């Protein structure tokens, strides 16, 4: 009788079996809406997805925080760190869905990275690795994941805790108009693979003066000057290769950004970034960006903070700290990058220390800054 009533109501359907299909689909939808482990999908009309591709100590956290100022944003900071650390040490990765992954080839690792980023962008948390879902980054760097992280803490970051708290991630991810991921562990070849699955994905490639990058890495003890030749060669080679690959991609979906320009003109560049994402920089977001770059309550700027009392000063701090010898070594390995991005080699210590002498060609984006 139920099917007869359904057929009477939906008599415009051609075959009676459509009734059963409709009933089954409705039951499945209700079941998923009621469960904690829903796998919601998104549409291009609903959400803008932005991937920030950068390098360690390149200023990308500052840029990610600028995008996080949007009122309806869902921001994820370095979701590949745990998986990268595990694979680098030839260890397996446990997923929340109960399976385990081990990678025998670099291609398998890249494929997993693409899958992980895709799952974050589409709010499919069931297929993520447990390490990422319990990361402290979700508490300290992403505003919209702090409720989830606080819930998880009450369960001592256990798998049971994920099961009981994951609905908080869904509640903030699914309705977000802007989903942003910041990542330093992939290159443009990986981005290409991800865009095959997410063709509307917007990509921001952040480049910073390698002298500032290396000085910052040494300052926070992520590197040392002993390995300068090897490390800076790798850094500038990666940047140059990614710049070349980005130039071959659709310019509507890939934007290259010079970090120093963002630090010098945070509001103007924020407008450019939001415009690229198809969004407007609202008055509230504008205030947030201003606070990030003019954070006067800080007695001193910490090395890991994105809030700065003077973002321009912070971006140029390396010029008062870097030895001329180290600057020249970096210059010698990065000339190709300099030609591509407009950076200038150092001639003497006076030029290095005098901030009124630019070490970058004044390449500005269109529009007011």
N, C-alpha and C positions, 0 to 999 in steps of 0.2 A: 504493500500500500504506500510506503514511503516513496518508492521510486515512481509510482503512479502519480502521486501528488507533485513530485519534482518535475515529472514529464508535463503535467498540466501547467505548471508554472513557467517552465522553460520550453514551451512547445515550438518555439522558433528554431530549436536545434533540429538538425536533419535526422540524426539517428538516436534511438533510445539509449544506446550505450554511452552517449555523451553525458547523460544524467549521472551515470555511475562515475565517470571521469571527473565530473564537477564535484560530486560528493567527496570523492577521494582527495581531490586537490584541496578542498575546503578543510577537511579533517587534518590534512598534513600541515596546512598553514596554521591552524589553531594550535596544533601540537607544538610547532616550532616557536610560536609566539609565547607559549606558556613555559617553555623550557629555558634553562639557563644557557645551554650550549647552542644557541641559534647561530647560523652562519649567514648574516645578512649580506646582500650584495648592493652595489651602488650603481647609479647611472650618471652619465656625464652631465645631464641637466641638473642634477642634484648637488654634486660635489666637485670641487676643483682639487686635483691632486698635484702636489709639488714635491719634487725630490731635489734636495740640496746635496750636490756632489762636491767634495772638498778634500783637504789634506790636514793631517795633524798639525794643530796650532796655526791654522790659516785664517782664523777669524770667522769660521763658519758658524760657530755657536752664537755669535752676536747676530749674524744674519738670520739664523733660525729663530732666535728670540724676537726679531723684528716681525717675522711672519706670524709668530705665535700671538702677537698683539691683536690679531683679528678676533672679533667678538665670538665668532662661531668657528673656532679652529680646533683641530686635534693634532697635536705635535708630538712626534716620537724622536727621541734623541739616541742616535747610535744603536739601533736594534740588532746590528750584526756583530757587536763586540764579543758577546759570549760565544757565539758559534765560531767566529774567527779564531778566538783563543783556543777553543777545543780542537778545531781541525788542524791548527798549526802544531798542536802537540799530539796529533794522531789519536785523539780520543773520540769516543762515540758521543752523539748528541741525543738526549732523551726528549721526546715531544710530549706535549700535554695529552695528545690523543692515545698515548700508551705505546707508540712505536719508537724505535731507535734508528738513528742514521749513522752510517760510517762512510767516509768518502775515500775512494781509492785513487781518484784522479783529480786534477785541478778543475776539469770540466764539471765533475759532479759537485764540487764545492761551489762553483759559480752558479750552477743550476739551483742549488739549495738557497743561495743568497737571493736569487731572483724570486724563488718561491716564497721566501720569508717576507721580502718587501711587498710582494703582491698580497700576501695574507694580511699584512698590516694595513695596506691601503684599502682593502676591501672588508676590513673589520672581521676577518675570519681568524679568530684567535685560537680555535681548537687545534689547528695544525701548526701552531708555533712551538718553538722549543721552550722547555721549562725555565732554562737559564734566562732567556729574554723576558719571559713573563714575570720573573721574580727579581729583575734587575733594580738596583737602587736608583738608576737613572730615571725611572718612572716617577720617583718621588722628588728628586732634586732638580730636574731639568724641564719637565713637562707639566704645565699647570693643570691640564685636563685629565691627567692620569693619577693625580695625587690622592683622590678619593679611593680609587682602586688600590693604590699602594698602601694607604693607611689601613684599609680593610684587610689586606694581605698580611700586614704586620701582626694583626690580632691572631692570625692563624700560624704565626712563625714561618711564613713564606713556604708553606707546604703545598703539595699538590691538591690536597683537600681545600686549602685556602683559596687556591686559584679557582676551583670549582664553585666555591661559595661567593667569590668576589668578582668573577669575570663579567657579571652583568653590569658592573660599573663601567667597564671599558666599552661595552656595547652602548650604554646610555649616553656616552660622550662622543664616541666615534661615528655611530650611524647617522645622527642628525647634523653632524658638522658640515658646514659649507666649504671649509678648507681643511684638507688633510695634508700635513707636511711631515716629511721624514728627512733628517739630516744624517749624512753618512760619509765617512772618510775611508771606507774599506772596499770601495768598488771603483771601477774605471768606466769609461764610456762604452766599452764593448759589452759590459754587463748591463748598462743602461739601455743599449740597443735591444737586448733580449727582453728586458722588462717592458719596453715600449711596444713590443710585439703583442704582449698580453694586455697592456694598458695604453692603447694608442693615443689617448688624450692626455697622457701624463706630461706635465710641465717640468722641465729640468733646469736648475740653476747651477752653473759650474763656477765655483768661487776660486779665484787665483789671488795669491798674496806674494809680495816681493819675497823671494827665497831667503834673502838676508834676514828679513824679519822673522820668517818661519824658523830658520835654524837658530837664531838668537833666542827665540822664545822656547824652543825645545830644550836647549841647553839650560836655560834659566830654571825650568821646572823639572830638570833632571830626567827628561825623556830621551836625551842624547848627550853626546860629549864631543869636544872638538877633535879628539883623536880619530874618530871615524868620519870626519867632515867630508873628505873626498868621495868616499863611497856613498854616503847618505845623500849628499846634495846632488850627486850625479843621478841617483835614482829619483829623487824628488823632481828635478827639472826635466828629466826624461819623461816621467809620468805626466807632468803638467803639459808639456809640449805635445805629447801623443794625444792626450785628451782634447787639447785645443784643436788639433788637426781633425780628430774624429768629429768633434762638435760642429766644426765648420761644414761638414758634409751632411749634417742632419737638418731636419726641417727647422728653420729659424723661428717658426711660430711656436715651437715646443722646446727650444733650447736657448738659454740666455747665459752669456759669459759675463761675470762680474769681477771687477777689481776690488778687493777688500778695502784698500786704502781709500777708494772713492766713497765707499759706504761709510767708513769712519769719518771722513771729512764732511760729507753731506748726508747724514742719516735720514733726515726727513725727505729730501728730494729723491734719494735713492729708494727709500721705502715706497714712495709713490710709484716709481718706476717698477719695482718688484711686484707691487700689488696690481698695477696695470697689466703686467705680463701674465699674472695669474687670473686676469679677468675680473678683478675686484677693485673696490675703491678703498682708499685709506680714510677710514671714518675719523671723526674728531677724537673719539675715545682711543682708537689705535694710534693716532698721531701723538696723543699725550703719552701713551705707553712707550713709543719709540723715543720721544724726547727724554723721558726719564732714564731709558737705557743708556743714552749717550751723555747725559748731564746729571749724574747721580751724586749730587752734592753732599748727602749725609755720610758718604764713605770717607773715613779718615785717610785711608789710602786704598788704592785699587789692588784687589787681590789678583793673583795670577790666573785663577780658574773662574773668575766671575765674568758674566757678560755685561753687567751693569758697570759703567765707567763714569768717573767724574768728568773726563774729557776724552772722548773716543779718538779724536784726531791725535792728541798727545800720546795716547796709548799705542796707536798704530805706528808712530814714528820713534818710539822709545829706543828701539834697537840702534838708532843712529848715534846715540850717546853712549852705548854700551859695547858695540861690536868693534873688535880690533880691526885695523886697516888690513892686516895680513889675512885674516879670515874673510873679510869682505872681498878682497881680491881673489881669493881661492874660489869663493862662490861665484864671482863674476866669470871666472874662466870656464866654469862648468855650465853656465846658464845663458850664454850669449844668444842661443837660438830662442830661448824663452823670452829674453829681453826684447828681441826684435819683434816677436809676436805680440807682446803685451805693453811695450813702451817703457820698460824699465831701463835705467841708464847705469853704466858701470862707474865705479868710483875711481877718481884720478889721484886724489891725495886726501890726507886726514882733514884738511880744512874744509874740503867739499863734503866729506862725510859728516862732519859735526855741525856744519852751518845749515840749519833747517830752512833758511830762506832760499837755499839753492836746491831746487827739486831734483830728485833722482828718479823721476818718472815723467814721461811726456804727459802734458795736461790733456788727456783724452777724456772728454766729457760726453755723457749721454745727451740726447736731444731733450729740449724742454728746460724750464727753470729749475734751479737747485737752491 
